[in-house]
Amino acid sequence: MKIIIATGIYPPDVGGPANYAKQLVKEFEALGYQVGVVTCCLEKYLPIGVRHLYYFFKCLSRVYRADFVIILDTFSVGFPMFLATRIFRRPIILRAGGDFVWEQFIERAKEKILLREFYKPLPNNLSTKEKIIYNLTKYFLRRLDAIIFSTEFQRAIFIDGYGLKKENTFIVENYFGAKKSNTSPQKKNFLWAGRNNILKNLEVLKKAFDLAKEEDHTLELEISEQVSREELLIKISNCYAVIYPSITEISPNFILEAIMFNKPFISTREVGFYDRIKNLGLFVDPLSIKDIADKILQLADNSHYSIYVNKLRAFQYTHSYKQIAQEFLTIMQKVKQNKK
């Protein structure tokens, strides 16, 4: 079987989706499958619409020779790849990452709406572009052979928001890596990493940190943008704790990597895998500066810090990319059986 993976980014691009795609390719090839990747290059510099059309034509010859297609992006590459698969009647599944419509709205309207509230109902002030994207997304999501989510949290939101059939949806948890050694922190530096946009809530974090520093002047906020994964892992290994008070996160790699290094963390309570990690860290209301500041001070206390270090050391759950690939293949077999 020849598998095609459609992804917006792929190494040397930096980011969780790029690494996820790379690891899937590695595991599928180890099992003897032929794997091709269709990613964005020139498309990144083209306007919306033109970008999708360019990617669609890039997909055609690749899909023709494929037995199965996996897409790792909901709209930017997902929709044009979906159209290509319809021409050649190839089975296709989507692994949903974030929520493109919600993210676009948050950045444009600058309204901090939690993802679980976004579709109850959709905001009245969606732009024409956002309405088009929503309706196109709804159209193709309902016609996919299967949709994979990393958390039940996101699956429930998408089923309600897009009117999906639950029997066409599946859960494949994100990667939980084996534990790695770390470096004892030399100072109380809280590490934040990511893109500086409204969704990531960095400005609120800065205000909360300033408030916390009024009580504890030893605290430091370390902001890390646009670094490679290798650099980021070193920073996590060396830091005191990580902090990620985003408006909503589904299954953030940043928190998962902190767990891997037994580094205490503060996360938004609006996180998809809360039930899996609820005992391992501190969780905040992303809209409350005071709550974030209070949790920073709580984790800065040595006795509380030790408690969470010990909890993290005791947490030994793993979910490897080998297991993830096998779960993908199980779903792909179900899709093939349903199409007979």
C-alpha positions as CSV (number, residue, x, y, z in Angstrom):
1,M,0.0,0.0,0.0
2,K,1.2,3.5,-0.9
3,I,0.3,6.2,1.6
4,I,0.3,9.9,0.8
5,I,0.5,12.4,3.8
6,A,-0.6,15.9,3.2
7,T,0.8,18.4,5.7
8,G,1.2,22.2,5.7
9,I,4.7,22.0,7.2
10,Y,7.4,19.4,7.2
11,P,11.0,19.4,8.4
12,P,13.1,21.5,8.1
13,D,10.0,23.6,9.0
14,V,9.7,23.9,12.8
15,G,6.5,22.9,14.7
16,G,4.6,20.1,16.2
17,P,2.7,19.2,13.0
18,A,6.0,19.0,11.1
19,N,7.5,16.5,13.6
20,Y,4.2,14.5,13.7
21,A,4.3,14.1,10.0
22,K,8.0,13.1,10.0
23,Q,7.4,10.5,12.7
24,L,4.4,9.0,10.9
25,V,6.5,8.6,7.7
26,K,9.3,6.9,9.7
27,E,6.9,4.4,11.4
28,F,4.9,3.6,8.2
29,E,8.2,3.0,6.3
30,A,9.5,0.8,9.1
31,L,6.3,-1.4,8.6
32,G,7.1,-1.7,4.9
33,Y,4.7,0.8,3.4
34,Q,5.6,3.3,0.7
35,V,5.0,6.8,1.9
36,G,5.0,10.2,0.1
37,V,4.6,13.6,1.5
38,V,2.9,16.6,-0.1
39,T,3.7,19.8,1.8
40,C,3.6,23.5,1.2
41,C,6.6,25.4,-0.3
42,L,5.8,28.2,-2.7
43,E,2.2,28.1,-1.6
44,K,3.2,29.8,1.7
45,Y,3.8,33.0,-0.2
46,L,0.6,33.0,-2.3
47,P,-2.8,34.6,-1.4
48,I,-5.6,32.4,-0.1
49,G,-7.5,30.8,-3.0
50,V,-4.5,30.9,-5.3
51,R,-2.6,29.0,-2.7
52,H,-5.3,26.3,-2.5
53,L,-5.5,26.0,-6.3
54,Y,-1.7,25.6,-6.6
55,Y,-1.7,22.9,-4.0
56,F,-4.6,21.1,-5.6
57,F,-2.7,20.7,-8.9
58,K,0.4,19.5,-7.0
59,C,-1.8,16.8,-5.3
60,L,-3.3,15.4,-8.5
61,S,-0.4,13.3,-9.7
62,R,0.5,12.1,-6.2
63,V,-3.0,11.0,-5.4
64,Y,-3.3,9.1,-8.7
65,R,-0.5,6.8,-7.6
66,A,-1.7,6.5,-3.9
67,D,-3.8,3.8,-2.2
68,F,-4.6,5.9,0.8
69,V,-4.4,9.6,1.8
70,I,-3.9,11.1,5.3
71,I,-4.3,14.8,5.8
72,L,-2.8,16.6,8.8
73,D,-4.3,20.0,8.3
74,T,-8.0,20.9,8.3
75,F,-8.2,23.7,5.6
76,S,-5.0,25.0,4.1
77,V,-4.0,21.6,2.6
78,G,-7.0,19.6,3.7
79,F,-9.6,21.0,1.4
80,P,-7.6,20.9,-1.9
81,M,-6.3,17.4,-1.1
82,F,-9.9,16.3,-0.5
83,L,-10.9,17.6,-3.9
84,A,-8.0,15.7,-5.5
85,T,-9.1,12.4,-3.8
86,R,-12.6,12.8,-5.0
87,I,-11.5,12.8,-8.6
88,F,-9.6,9.5,-8.2
89,R,-11.9,8.0,-5.6
90,R,-9.1,7.4,-3.1
91,P,-9.9,6.8,0.6
92,I,-9.0,9.7,2.8
93,I,-8.8,10.4,6.5
94,L,-8.1,13.6,8.4
95,R,-6.1,14.0,11.6
96,A,-7.6,17.2,13.0
97,G,-5.1,19.5,14.8
98,G,-6.5,22.8,15.8
99,D,-9.6,24.7,14.6
100,F,-8.8,27.0,11.7
101,V,-12.1,28.9,11.7
102,W,-11.9,29.7,15.4
103,E,-8.2,30.7,15.2
104,Q,-8.9,33.0,12.2
105,F,-11.8,34.7,14.1
106,I,-9.8,35.1,17.3
107,E,-6.9,36.9,15.4
108,R,-9.1,39.1,13.3
109,A,-11.8,40.1,15.8
110,K,-9.5,40.1,18.8
111,E,-12.2,38.5,20.9
112,K,-11.1,35.9,23.4
113,I,-13.7,33.2,23.0
114,L,-13.0,29.8,24.4
115,L,-13.1,27.1,21.7
116,R,-15.8,25.1,23.6
117,E,-18.0,28.2,23.4
118,F,-17.3,29.2,19.8
119,Y,-20.0,27.1,18.1
120,K,-22.8,27.8,20.7
121,P,-23.8,29.4,18.4
122,L,-21.2,30.9,15.9
123,P,-20.5,34.6,16.5
124,N,-22.7,37.0,14.6
125,N,-19.7,39.0,13.5
126,L,-17.9,36.3,11.4
127,S,-16.4,37.9,8.3
128,T,-17.4,36.8,4.8
129,K,-14.1,35.0,4.5
130,E,-14.7,33.1,7.8
131,K,-18.2,32.2,6.8
132,I,-16.9,30.7,3.5
133,I,-14.1,28.8,5.3
134,Y,-16.6,27.4,7.8
135,N,-19.0,26.3,5.2
136,L,-16.3,24.7,3.0
137,T,-14.8,23.0,6.1
138,K,-18.3,21.7,7.0
139,Y,-18.8,20.4,3.5
140,F,-15.6,18.4,3.3
141,L,-15.5,17.2,6.9
142,R,-18.9,15.5,6.4
143,R,-17.6,13.7,3.3
144,L,-14.3,12.3,4.7
145,D,-14.0,8.6,5.2
146,A,-12.8,9.1,8.8
147,I,-11.7,11.9,11.1
148,I,-9.1,11.3,13.8
149,F,-9.0,13.6,16.9
150,S,-6.3,13.5,19.7
151,T,-8.9,14.2,22.4
152,E,-12.5,13.6,23.2
153,F,-12.7,17.3,24.0
154,Q,-12.1,18.3,20.4
155,R,-14.2,15.5,19.0
156,A,-17.3,16.7,20.9
157,I,-16.8,20.3,19.8
158,F,-16.4,19.3,16.1
159,I,-19.4,16.9,16.2
160,D,-21.6,19.7,17.5
161,G,-20.0,22.5,15.5
162,Y,-20.0,20.7,12.1
163,G,-22.8,18.2,12.5
164,L,-20.5,15.1,12.1
165,K,-21.5,11.5,12.6
166,K,-19.7,10.1,15.7
167,E,-19.3,6.7,14.0
168,N,-17.0,8.3,11.4
169,T,-14.7,9.8,14.1
170,F,-11.9,8.2,16.1
171,I,-9.5,9.1,18.9
172,V,-5.7,8.6,18.6
173,E,-4.0,10.3,21.5
174,N,-1.0,12.5,20.9
175,Y,2.6,11.3,21.5
176,F,3.6,10.8,25.1
177,G,7.4,10.2,25.1
178,A,9.5,8.2,27.5
179,K,11.1,10.2,30.3
180,K,14.4,12.0,29.7
181,S,17.0,13.4,32.1
182,N,16.9,17.1,32.9
183,T,19.1,19.8,34.4
184,S,18.4,21.2,37.9
185,P,17.2,24.8,37.5
186,Q,19.7,27.5,38.5
187,K,16.9,30.1,38.8
188,K,13.2,30.4,38.9
189,N,12.7,30.9,35.2
190,F,9.3,30.0,33.7
191,L,9.5,29.2,30.0
192,W,6.9,30.1,27.5
193,A,7.3,29.1,23.8
194,G,5.3,29.6,20.7
195,R,3.9,32.1,18.3
196,N,3.0,35.5,19.7
197,N,-0.6,35.8,18.7
198,I,-3.9,36.4,20.6
199,L,-4.7,32.7,20.9
200,K,-1.4,32.1,22.9
201,N,-2.4,34.8,25.4
202,L,1.2,36.2,25.9
203,E,0.2,39.7,26.8
204,V,-2.1,38.5,29.6
205,L,0.8,36.2,30.8
206,K,3.2,39.2,30.9
207,K,0.7,41.2,33.1
208,A,0.2,38.2,35.4
209,F,4.0,37.8,35.7
210,D,4.5,41.4,36.6
211,L,1.8,41.0,39.3
212,A,3.5,37.9,40.7
213,K,6.9,39.6,40.7
214,E,5.6,42.2,43.1
215,E,5.6,39.4,45.7
216,D,8.6,37.4,44.5
217,H,11.4,39.4,42.7
218,T,13.4,36.2,41.9
219,L,10.9,35.1,39.2
220,E,11.8,35.3,35.6
221,L,9.7,34.9,32.4
222,E,11.6,33.4,29.5
223,I,9.9,33.9,26.2
224,S,11.1,31.7,23.3
225,E,9.9,32.3,19.7
226,Q,11.0,30.8,16.4
227,V,13.5,28.2,17.8
228,S,14.1,24.7,16.5
229,R,12.7,21.7,18.3
230,E,16.2,20.7,19.4
231,E,16.8,24.1,20.9
232,L,13.4,24.1,22.6
233,L,14.0,20.8,24.2
234,I,17.3,22.1,25.7
235,K,15.5,25.1,27.1
236,I,12.8,22.9,28.7
237,S,15.4,20.6,30.2
238,N,17.2,23.6,31.8
239,C,14.2,25.7,32.9
240,Y,12.4,25.8,36.3
241,A,8.9,25.3,34.9
242,V,6.9,25.9,31.7
243,I,3.8,28.0,31.4
244,Y,1.2,28.0,28.7
245,P,-2.0,29.9,29.5
246,S,-3.5,29.9,25.9
247,I,-7.2,30.7,25.3
248,T,-7.6,27.0,24.4
249,E,-5.2,24.1,23.5
250,I,-6.1,20.7,22.2
251,S,-3.0,18.6,23.1
252,P,0.0,20.9,23.2
253,N,3.4,19.4,22.5
254,F,5.0,22.0,24.8
255,I,3.2,20.6,27.8
256,L,3.9,17.0,26.7
257,E,7.6,17.8,26.4
258,A,7.6,19.4,29.9
259,I,6.1,16.1,31.2
260,M,8.8,14.1,29.4
261,F,11.5,16.1,31.3
262,N,9.6,16.0,34.6
263,K,9.4,19.8,34.5
264,P,6.5,21.3,36.5
265,F,4.0,23.2,34.4
266,I,1.2,25.7,34.4
267,S,-1.3,25.1,31.7
268,T,-4.6,26.6,30.6
269,R,-7.5,24.7,32.1
270,E,-9.0,24.8,28.6
271,V,-6.8,21.9,27.4
272,G,-8.1,18.9,25.6
273,F,-6.2,16.2,27.5
274,Y,-7.0,17.6,30.9
275,D,-8.3,14.2,32.2
276,R,-5.0,12.6,31.3
277,I,-2.7,15.1,33.0
278,K,-5.0,16.8,35.6
279,N,-2.9,15.6,38.6
280,L,0.4,16.5,37.1
281,G,0.4,20.3,37.0
282,L,-1.4,23.6,37.8
283,F,-4.3,24.8,35.6
284,V,-5.4,28.4,35.1
285,D,-8.4,30.4,33.8
286,P,-6.7,31.9,30.7
287,L,-8.9,35.0,31.0
288,S,-7.9,35.8,34.7
289,I,-4.7,37.7,35.3
290,K,-5.0,37.1,39.0
291,D,-5.5,33.3,38.7
292,I,-2.4,33.0,36.5
293,A,-0.3,35.2,38.9
294,D,-1.5,33.1,41.9
295,K,-0.5,29.9,40.3
296,I,2.9,31.2,39.3
297,L,3.5,32.1,43.0
298,Q,2.2,28.7,44.1
299,L,4.6,26.9,41.9
300,A,7.4,29.2,42.9
301,D,7.1,27.9,46.4
302,N,9.7,25.2,47.0
303,S,7.4,22.8,48.8
304,H,4.7,22.9,46.1
305,Y,7.4,22.6,43.4
306,S,8.7,19.4,44.9
307,I,5.2,17.9,45.1
308,Y,4.8,18.3,41.3
309,V,8.2,17.1,40.5
310,N,7.5,13.9,42.4
311,K,4.1,13.5,40.6
312,L,5.7,13.9,37.3
313,R,8.4,11.3,38.1
314,A,5.7,8.8,39.1
315,F,3.9,9.4,35.8
316,Q,5.2,6.7,33.4
317,Y,2.4,6.6,30.7
318,T,3.8,6.5,27.2
319,H,2.1,6.5,23.8
320,S,4.8,6.0,21.1
321,Y,4.7,7.0,17.4
322,K,4.8,3.3,16.6
323,Q,1.5,2.8,18.5
324,I,0.1,5.9,16.8
325,A,1.0,4.5,13.3
326,Q,-0.6,1.1,14.2
327,E,-3.8,2.9,15.4
328,F,-3.9,4.8,12.1
329,L,-3.6,1.6,10.2
330,T,-6.4,0.0,12.1
331,I,-8.7,2.9,11.2
332,M,-7.5,2.7,7.6
333,Q,-8.5,-1.0,7.5
334,K,-12.0,-0.1,8.9
335,V,-12.4,2.5,6.1
336,K,-11.4,0.0,3.4
337,Q,-13.9,-2.5,4.8
338,N,-16.7,0.1,4.8
339,K,-16.0,1.0,1.2
340,K,-16.3,-2.6,-0.1
